[in-house]
């Protein structure tokens, strides 16, 4: 059963999206009989968030809950907001996004050049007019 995810800090939408994407990727790649563990998700997220910690809600706290609940902490615990740290995580997220976008563009470009309908283009040197031989 897919766990309910409570991600902290709550105002970091990029982190929440990364957690959801990571959980989806692990579920798709995993065994149909076993849902990914918190340790699996933490290992995946540590590439981008080295201080990530995941805690599972205990049985006592789960009274009345419909399924498992995972608390995912970007900074090991709930912290008071820090504009510098948030700016750092924002810059890192922007950089990761730019790298991923570039990789997708390069992949599409490579695929387009390998496609059977791709036309050969002339190089700049081929387009330069050359004087006829002997002239």
RAZI-V413697 format. One record per backbone hydrogen bond with DSSP energy under -1.0 kcal/mol. CO is the residue of the C=O (numbers start at 1). NH is the residue of the N-H. Records with the same first field share a line. If there is no record, write none. Layout:
# RAZI-V413697
CO = NH + NH
This chain:
# RAZI-V413697
4 = 70
6 = 72
8 = 74
9 = 12
11 = 13
12 = 16
13 = 17
14 = 18
15 = 19
16 = 20
17 = 21
18 = 22
19 = 23
20 = 24
21 = 25
22 = 26
23 = 27
24 = 28
25 = 29
26 = 30
31 = 34
37 = 41
38 = 42
39 = 43
40 = 44
41 = 45
42 = 46
45 = 48 + 49
49 = 52
53 = 73
55 = 71
60 = 63
62 = 65
68 = 4
69 = 57
70 = 6
71 = 55
72 = 8
73 = 53
82 = 86
83 = 87
84 = 88
85 = 89
86 = 90
87 = 91
88 = 92
89 = 93
90 = 94
91 = 95
92 = 96
93 = 97
94 = 98
95 = 99
96 = 100
97 = 101
98 = 102
99 = 103
100 = 104
101 = 105
102 = 106
103 = 107
104 = 108
105 = 109
106 = 110
107 = 111
108 = 112
109 = 113
110 = 114
115 = 118
123 = 127
132 = 135
